[in-house]
Amino acid sequence: MVPIASTAPPPSTAQPTPPPQQGGWWHAYICPTHGVELEHDGLLSGVFPLGGARCRHGCRIDEPAVRGAWTVLAHQACARQIRALAGSTQEADRHTAVDLLTSYARQYAALGAAPHDGAAEWMLRGRLFHQALTEAIWSVTIGQAARALREAGHPLPVEVTELLRALVAAAGQARDALVDAGRFDSNYTAWLVAAGAACSGRPEWASGRHGMGDHVLAAVRPDGWEWEGSTYYHGFVLRAYLLTLDALPQVPVPEEVRSRLTAMAAVLDTLVTPGGLLPALHDGPYDRPPARYELDELRELLPLLNVEANQPRPVTVYPVTGYAVLRGLGLHAVVDFGPHGGSHGHLDKLALYLYGADTRWQPDPGQVPYAHQGWRQHFTSTAAHPTFSVDGLDQAECAGYLIGHDGRSVSVGCDTAYPGVSARRQVTLRDDVFIDELTVETDRPRRITSHLRPDVELTVRAGAGGSLETVWPGRQTLRGRHTASAAAVVLCRPGPGPADDPQRVRTWVDWTAVDATTVTFRSIYRMEN
């Protein structure tokens, strides 16, 4: 696949000090004032930052939920460091890894069998962490470290062997709870299965009932998309599957399962820009440097599928999941028209996202850590997205549909975003321009607005005949000319940046036809030479 841009540092073999406390919910690691994820300081030290966790805007936050979230991140970082020590060529490093795993075994055993008593009622609870999902991710890394030590000829202490058994049992119990609740297709299940595989090496975690193979067929659509339609959770689940395969290399993978996994990788090949940008569709981090190791790990695991990346076509349509991707003229466009996407969906039907090879001109803004209800609601809202709105209201949770497509264009529609409103969007690669036509029809006079939502220093100027001229700078520069079929009012105003930093101010453009029953907003984009 095209390399996904990453600046993750190489692993070191520094000795970590795991924190003695249980972890909380990592999504609470967010500044309550500015809505940015807090800085990942001192994760290998075992000690919460003196004075509180740092916000990039100057705050220091020290409260129980933030301490619990930092502890989650610290345990995960320490587990990765133990894995690096276990895989070291230095015998002293491997002995240190054994000692650290033994310490973790004692800490985990001391927790007893009861689930974490600080977790919220809605959570599938773990023991060391609020969530069983977080515990499963940590367990995979612990299992990998133990396997590396065994392969290097280091016998594991009985306490570590008992820890692995306990983690396998916990993963099985949590998976069974999801099955009983009718939630087998949850992304949690993929990681619980990976934890069982990594900590046991037993083939049933891949090929048995409710194993990886069953989950792939339940959670991944035939077009290759994980059912939620979120780029982040798509990669998150694929990474869990590949970790399961890595833990069980001797287990054959049925052709139908392998085909779905290959299709999942092909989705990423289609989405990623030539410069390595991966659109953050629906819930997921917009640009989260501390987690780029996840993309690095995914890229390292993809050779397990033993397939070569195909050159994406100019137009690729996923009619069930509801995305169309157009590539050409130096431009990379994504149209969102599919199902809402469950709890990770956004109110953004018929949104148009625009990227250059290395520039996010008009991206999906992503999502903040979930504990900040205000900013989470904002980044789910219609107003935050480059789509359409009626009377300033949010769209309903709804699905659009595919009208048609060919090798250069796509046409999609939605009739359920608002009562009495139908909308169509057609995007076309033509000669040296990209044409976008958004038509909205209503059953009575309404305020119909088309949104432009840049993450660049957008320049907007009035053009001839009521048109607009826009310049979208970056490593690549895009120019746009915009017209409306009905009288329209333009409002340029400051708006929040994407979810990596809502305090970054961008120019939002609301282009509104007042008291209209039908309007077509037409934009013609071309790359600046």
C-alpha positions in Angstrom: 0.0 0.0 0.0 1.0 3.6 -0.3 3.0 4.5 2.8 0.9 6.4 5.3 2.7 9.5 6.6 4.3 9.0 10.0 6.9 10.6 12.1 6.8 8.0 15.0 10.2 7.7 16.7 12.1 4.4 16.6 11.7 2.1 19.6 14.3 2.3 22.3 15.3 -0.1 25.0 15.1 2.3 28.0 13.7 0.5 31.1 10.2 1.6 31.9 8.5 1.8 35.3 4.9 0.8 35.0 2.5 2.8 37.3 1.2 0.9 40.3 -2.4 2.2 39.8 -5.2 0.8 37.7 -5.9 2.6 34.5 -9.1 4.6 33.8 -10.6 5.7 30.4 -8.0 7.1 28.0 -10.6 9.4 26.3 -10.6 11.5 29.4 -7.1 12.7 28.5 -8.3 16.0 27.1 -8.2 19.6 28.2 -11.6 20.6 29.4 -11.0 24.2 28.3 -9.4 23.9 24.9 -10.6 20.4 23.7 -7.1 19.2 22.8 -5.6 15.9 23.8 -3.1 16.5 26.6 0.6 15.9 26.2 2.0 12.4 26.6 4.7 13.3 29.2 6.5 10.8 31.4 4.7 7.7 30.3 7.6 5.4 31.1 8.4 7.0 34.4 5.5 5.5 36.5 4.7 9.0 37.9 2.0 11.3 36.8 3.4 14.7 35.7 4.1 17.1 38.5 1.6 20.0 38.4 -0.7 18.1 36.1 -0.8 17.0 32.5 0.2 19.7 30.0 -2.2 21.2 27.5 -0.5 22.8 24.4 -2.3 26.0 25.2 -0.7 26.4 28.6 -3.1 24.6 31.0 -2.1 22.0 33.6 -4.8 19.5 34.4 -4.7 17.3 37.5 -8.0 15.6 38.3 -8.9 11.9 38.9 -10.2 11.2 35.4 -7.1 12.7 33.8 -4.8 10.8 36.1 -6.7 7.6 35.2 -6.4 8.3 31.5 -2.7 9.1 31.8 -2.3 5.7 33.6 -3.9 3.9 30.7 -1.4 5.5 28.3 1.5 4.8 30.6 0.6 1.1 30.9 0.3 0.8 27.2 3.6 2.6 26.6 5.3 0.4 29.2 4.0 -2.8 27.6 5.4 -1.7 24.2 8.7 -1.0 25.9 8.7 -4.4 27.5 8.1 -5.9 24.1 11.1 -4.0 22.7 13.3 -5.2 25.5 12.0 -8.8 25.0 13.0 -8.6 21.3 16.4 -7.1 22.0 19.6 -8.8 20.9 21.0 -8.0 24.3 20.5 -10.7 26.9 20.5 -8.1 29.7 17.5 -6.4 28.0 15.6 -9.7 27.8 16.2 -10.4 31.5 14.8 -7.0 32.3 11.8 -7.8 30.2 11.3 -11.0 32.2 11.5 -9.1 35.5 9.0 -6.5 34.2 6.5 -9.1 33.1 6.8 -10.8 36.4 6.1 -7.5 38.2 3.0 -7.1 36.0 1.9 -10.6 36.7 1.9 -9.9 40.5 0.1 -6.6 40.0 -2.6 -8.2 37.9 -3.0 -11.1 40.3 -3.4 -8.8 43.2 -6.5 -7.2 41.5 -8.5 -10.4 42.0 -11.2 -11.6 39.7 -13.6 -8.6 40.1 -13.9 -6.1 37.2 -12.7 -2.5 37.7 -15.1 -0.8 40.1 -14.5 2.6 38.7 -15.8 2.0 35.2 -19.0 3.6 33.9 -22.1 1.4 33.7 -22.1 1.3 29.9 -18.5 -0.1 29.7 -17.5 -3.6 29.1 -15.2 -3.6 32.0 -11.6 -4.8 32.4 -9.6 -5.4 35.6 -6.4 -3.3 35.1 -8.4 -0.8 33.0 -11.9 0.6 32.9 -12.5 -1.1 29.6 -12.0 -4.6 28.5 -11.0 -3.2 25.1 -8.1 -1.3 26.5 -7.1 -4.3 28.5 -7.1 -6.5 25.3 -4.8 -4.0 23.5 -2.4 -4.1 26.4 -2.7 -7.9 26.6 -1.7 -8.3 22.9 1.5 -6.5 23.6 2.2 -8.5 26.8 1.6 -11.7 24.8 4.0 -10.5 22.1 6.7 -9.9 24.6 6.2 -13.3 26.2 6.4 -15.0 22.7 9.6 -13.1 21.9 11.2 -14.3 25.1 10.2 -17.9 24.5 11.6 -17.7 20.9 14.9 -16.4 22.3 15.1 -19.3 24.6 14.1 -17.6 27.8 11.9 -19.7 30.1 9.0 -17.8 31.5 8.4 -17.8 35.3 5.3 -19.5 36.5 3.8 -16.2 37.5 4.1 -14.9 33.9 2.5 -18.1 32.5 -0.4 -17.6 35.0 -0.7 -14.0 33.8 -1.1 -15.1 30.2 -3.7 -17.7 31.2 -5.6 -15.0 33.2 -5.5 -12.6 30.2 -6.8 -15.4 27.9 -9.7 -16.1 30.3 -10.6 -12.4 30.6 -10.6 -12.0 26.8 -12.8 -15.1 26.4 -15.3 -13.9 29.1 -15.5 -10.4 27.5 -16.0 -11.8 24.0 -18.8 -14.1 25.3 -20.5 -11.1 26.9 -20.5 -9.3 23.5 -21.9 -12.4 21.8 -24.7 -12.7 24.5 -25.5 -9.1 24.0 -25.8 -9.5 20.2 -22.7 -7.3 19.7 -20.3 -9.9 18.2 -19.6 -7.5 15.3 -18.2 -4.9 17.7 -14.6 -3.7 17.0 -14.0 -4.7 20.7 -14.3 -8.4 19.6 -11.5 -8.1 17.1 -9.1 -7.1 19.9 -10.4 -9.6 22.4 -9.7 -12.3 19.8 -6.2 -10.9 19.2 -5.5 -10.9 22.9 -6.5 -14.5 23.2 -4.4 -15.5 20.2 -1.3 -13.5 21.4 -1.4 -14.8 24.9 -2.3 -18.4 24.2 -1.1 -19.3 20.6 -4.1 -21.5 20.3 -5.6 -21.8 16.8 -9.3 -21.6 17.9 -8.9 -17.9 18.4 -8.5 -17.6 14.6 -10.5 -20.6 13.2 -12.9 -21.6 16.0 -16.4 -20.5 16.7 -16.5 -16.7 17.3 -12.9 -16.5 16.3 -11.2 -14.1 13.9 -12.6 -15.7 10.8 -16.2 -15.5 12.0 -15.7 -11.9 13.1 -14.2 -10.9 9.7 -17.3 -12.2 7.9 -19.6 -10.5 10.5 -18.0 -7.1 10.7 -16.5 -6.5 7.3 -18.7 -5.8 4.3 -17.9 -7.5 1.0 -16.5 -4.2 -0.3 -13.8 -4.4 2.3 -15.1 -1.7 4.8 -15.5 -2.4 8.5 -19.2 -1.9 9.0 -18.9 1.4 11.0 -17.5 3.3 8.0 -14.8 5.0 10.0 -11.2 5.2 8.7 -9.8 4.9 12.2 -11.9 1.9 13.3 -11.3 0.3 9.9 -7.6 0.3 10.5 -8.0 -0.5 14.1 -9.9 -3.7 13.4 -7.6 -4.7 10.5 -4.6 -4.3 12.8 -6.2 -6.6 15.3 -6.8 -9.2 12.6 -3.3 -9.0 11.4 -2.0 -9.3 15.0 -4.0 -12.5 15.3 -2.5 -13.9 12.1 0.9 -12.9 13.4 0.4 -14.8 16.6 -0.9 -17.9 14.8 1.2 -18.2 11.6 0.5 -22.0 11.4 -3.3 -21.5 11.1 -4.6 -21.6 7.5 -7.0 -18.7 6.6 -10.1 -19.6 4.5 -10.2 -18.0 1.1 -13.4 -16.0 1.9 -11.8 -14.6 5.0 -8.5 -13.8 3.3 -10.5 -12.1 0.5 -12.2 -9.8 3.0 -8.8 -9.0 4.7 -7.3 -8.2 1.3 -10.3 -5.9 0.5 -9.7 -4.1 3.8 -6.1 -3.3 2.8 -7.3 -2.2 -0.7 -9.7 0.3 1.0 -6.7 2.0 2.6 -4.8 1.9 -0.7 -7.7 3.8 -2.3 -8.1 6.3 0.5 -4.5 7.3 1.1 -3.2 10.2 -1.0 0.0 9.9 -3.0 1.7 11.9 -0.2 0.5 9.5 2.5 -2.4 11.4 4.0 -5.2 9.2 5.2 -8.6 10.9 5.5 -10.1 10.7 9.0 -13.6 9.8 8.0 -16.1 9.8 10.8 -14.9 9.2 14.4 -11.2 9.0 14.8 -8.2 11.3 15.4 -7.6 13.9 12.8 -3.9 14.1 13.3 -2.6 12.4 16.5 1.2 12.2 16.5 1.4 10.1 19.7 -0.6 7.3 18.0 1.2 7.2 14.7 2.9 4.0 15.9 -0.5 2.3 15.2 -0.2 3.2 11.5 3.5 2.1 11.6 2.5 -1.3 13.1 -0.3 -1.7 10.5 2.1 -1.0 7.7 4.6 -3.5 9.1 1.9 -6.2 9.4 0.3 -5.9 6.0 2.8 -8.2 4.3 1.2 -11.0 6.2 -1.6 -10.8 3.5 1.0 -11.4 0.8 -0.7 -9.1 -1.7 0.6 -6.2 -3.7 -1.1 -2.9 -3.8 -3.2 -2.1 -6.9 -3.1 1.2 -8.5 -6.4 2.9 -7.6 -8.8 3.8 -10.4 -9.8 7.5 -11.0 -13.2 6.7 -9.5 -13.9 4.0 -6.8 -17.3 3.6 -5.3 -18.3 1.7 -2.2 -22.1 1.6 -2.7 -22.9 -0.2 0.6 -20.6 1.6 2.9 -21.4 4.8 1.0 -18.1 6.5 -0.1 -16.9 7.6 -3.5 -13.2 8.4 -4.0 -12.1 10.4 -7.0 -8.4 10.7 -7.8 -7.0 12.8 -10.6 -5.6 16.3 -11.7 -3.5 16.3 -8.5 -6.7 16.2 -6.4 -8.1 13.5 -4.1 -11.8 13.8 -3.3 -14.1 11.8 -1.0 -17.9 12.0 -1.1 -19.8 10.6 1.9 -23.3 9.2 1.2 -23.6 6.0 3.2 -25.3 4.8 6.4 -24.8 6.8 9.5 -22.2 4.4 11.0 -23.6 3.7 14.4 -22.1 5.4 17.4 -19.1 6.6 15.3 -21.2 8.2 12.6 -21.3 12.0 11.8 -24.2 14.1 10.5 -22.5 14.8 7.3 -24.5 13.2 4.4 -23.2 14.3 1.0 -20.1 15.9 2.4 -17.3 16.6 0.0 -13.7 16.2 1.3 -10.8 17.6 -0.7 -7.1 16.7 -0.4 -3.9 17.3 -2.4 -1.1 14.8 -2.2 0.3 16.5 0.9 -2.4 19.1 1.8 -5.7 18.8 3.6 -7.7 21.5 1.8 -11.2 20.5 3.1 -10.9 17.4 5.2 -13.2 15.4 7.4 -12.4 17.2 10.7 -12.2 13.9 12.8 -13.1 13.7 16.4 -11.7 14.7 19.8 -11.3 12.2 22.7 -14.8 11.3 23.7 -14.9 12.6 27.2 -15.3 16.3 26.0 -19.0 16.2 25.3 -19.1 19.7 23.9 -16.4 19.3 21.3 -17.5 15.8 20.6 -21.0 17.0 19.7 -19.5 19.8 17.6 -17.4 17.4 15.5 -20.4 15.1 15.0 -22.6 18.1 13.9 -23.6 19.1 10.3 -22.1 22.5 10.9 -18.6 21.1 11.2 -18.7 19.4 7.8 -18.5 20.5 4.2 -22.0 19.4 3.3 -25.4 21.1 3.2 -27.8 22.3 5.9 -31.4 23.5 6.0 -32.6 26.3 8.3 -29.3 26.0 10.3 -30.3 22.6 11.7 -28.4 19.4 12.0 -29.2 16.6 9.5 -30.9 13.6 10.8 -29.0 10.3 11.3 -29.7 9.0 7.8 -28.3 7.3 4.7 -27.9 8.5 1.2 -27.8 6.5 -2.0 -25.9 6.1 -5.2 -27.6 7.5 -8.3 -24.9 6.5 -10.8 -21.2 6.7 -11.7 -18.8 6.1 -14.5 -15.0 6.3 -15.0 -15.0 10.1 -14.4 -18.0 11.1 -12.3 -20.3 10.1 -9.4 -23.8 11.2 -8.6 -25.3 10.6 -5.1 -28.5 11.6 -3.3 -30.2 11.9 0.1 -33.9 12.3 0.8 -34.0 11.8 4.6 -31.6 14.4 6.1 -34.6 16.8 6.6 -38.3 16.2 6.2 -39.5 17.4 2.8 -35.9 18.0 1.5 -34.1 16.1 -1.2 -30.5 16.7 -2.2 -28.2 15.5 -5.0 -24.4 15.9 -5.4 -22.5 15.2 -8.6 -18.8 15.4 -8.8 -16.8 15.1 -12.1 -13.2 14.9 -13.2 -13.3 16.8 -16.5 -10.3 17.8 -18.6 -8.2 20.0 -16.2 -11.0 20.8 -13.7 -12.9 19.1 -10.9 -16.6 20.1 -11.0 -18.9 19.8 -7.9 -22.7 20.4 -8.3 -24.9 20.3 -5.2 -28.7 20.6 -5.8 -31.1 20.9 -2.9 -34.9 20.9 -3.3 -37.5 21.6 -0.5 -41.2 21.4 -0.1 -41.5 25.0 1.0 -39.3 28.1 1.2 -36.3 27.3 3.4 -32.8 28.6 4.2 -30.5 26.2 2.2 -26.8 26.5 3.0 -23.7 24.9 1.4 -20.7 24.8 3.7 -17.0 25.2 2.8 -14.8 24.0 5.7 -11.1 24.4 5.1 -8.1 23.4 7.1 -5.8 25.9 5.2 -5.7 29.7 5.2 -8.5 30.1 2.7 -8.8 33.3 0.7 -12.3 34.2 -0.4 -13.0 37.0 -2.9 -16.2 38.3 -4.6 -16.2 37.5 -8.3 -18.2 38.7 -11.3 -21.9 38.2 -11.3 -22.2 37.2 -7.7 -19.7 34.4 -8.0 -17.0 33.6 -5.4 -13.3 33.0 -6.0 -11.3 30.9 -3.5 -7.7 30.0 -3.1 -6.7 27.0 -1.0 -3.0 27.1 -0.3 -0.6 24.4 1.0 2.1 22.2 -0.5 -0.3 22.1 -3.4 -2.6 25.0 -4.2 -6.2 24.7 -5.3 -8.3 27.4 -6.9 -12.1 27.5 -6.9 -14.9 29.4 -8.7 -18.3 29.1 -7.1 -21.8 30.1 -8.4 -25.4 29.5 -7.3 -28.5 29.1 -9.4 -30.5 31.3 -7.0 -29.7 34.5 -5.1 -27.4 33.5 -2.3 -25.8 35.3 0.7 -22.2 34.6 1.6 -21.1 34.6 5.2 -17.4 34.2 5.9 -16.7 33.8 9.5 -14.1 32.4 11.9 -14.7 28.7 12.8 -12.9 26.0 14.8 -10.2 24.0 13.2 -10.3 20.2 13.0 -10.3 17.9 16.0 -6.5 17.9 16.6 -6.9 21.5 17.8 -10.3 23.2 17.8 -8.6 26.4 18.9 -7.0 26.7 15.4 -9.1 29.3 13.7 -10.2 28.7 10.1 -12.4 30.7 7.7 -15.8 29.0 7.4 -17.9 29.9 4.4 -21.7 29.5 4.6 -23.3 30.1 1.3 -27.1 30.5 1.8 -30.1 30.7 -0.5 -32.8 32.4 1.6 -36.4 31.5 1.2 -35.6 29.1 -1.6 -37.2 25.9 -2.8 -34.5 24.8 -5.1 -30.9 25.8 -5.6 -27.7 24.4 -7.2 -24.4 25.4 -5.8 -21.7 24.8 -8.5 -18.0 24.8 -7.8 -15.2 24.4 -10.4 -11.8 23.6 -8.9 -8.4 23.5 -10.7 -4.9 23.0 -9.5 -2.6 26.0 -9.6 0.3 25.4 -12.0 
